[in-house]
Structure formats: structure tokens, C-alpha cells
């Protein structure tokens, strides 16, 4: 998926996923909003404990919810394909930078 979408497309898809799952009043993903909207992303089979664990795993600032950055980081961590794609993009960019600064 990462290769098909490209960097900008992938970011757009992650932002769309975040927007589908977030609590519209709070602007973050809470356990309640994740549970309510999880079927939209095919996550309806996950238990309450699984959903709570997802929020806790991605909640770096300890506020009990996921902001957009936390959600994107969590999605990268949970998807080996995304991680591999991002590593390839980083390697490519670094190679380009090194070539630009070669003497």
C-alpha cells in the first residue's frame, strides 16, 4: 500500500483514517470514538481490551487519547509494510542528499 500511494498519498490516507476515528467534539481518538467508529476500518472484531490497548500503546503524552501524530506513529509501528516503506523512502532521500553534497 505504501508503495502504491507514495509519501503524500500515505499521509493523506492516515489523516483520513484519523478523521474517521476521532471524537468530533474533542478532536482526538478516544477509546469511545475508536469503539464507535472501528467498524469503518474493519476493526469491529477487536475486543474492548484490544481497543484500549491500542489507545494506550500510542498515547505518548499520557492524556488517554490519540492526537493525529500519535495515531500516525502508531499506524506505522503496527504495520510492518508501512515501516519497510518508510525505511525505503528514508534511504532514498538520504542517498539523494549524499549525492547532492558529493564533491
Helices and strands as residue ranges (DSSP letters): H 2-21, H 31-37, G 38-41, H 48-58, H 68-78, H 80-100
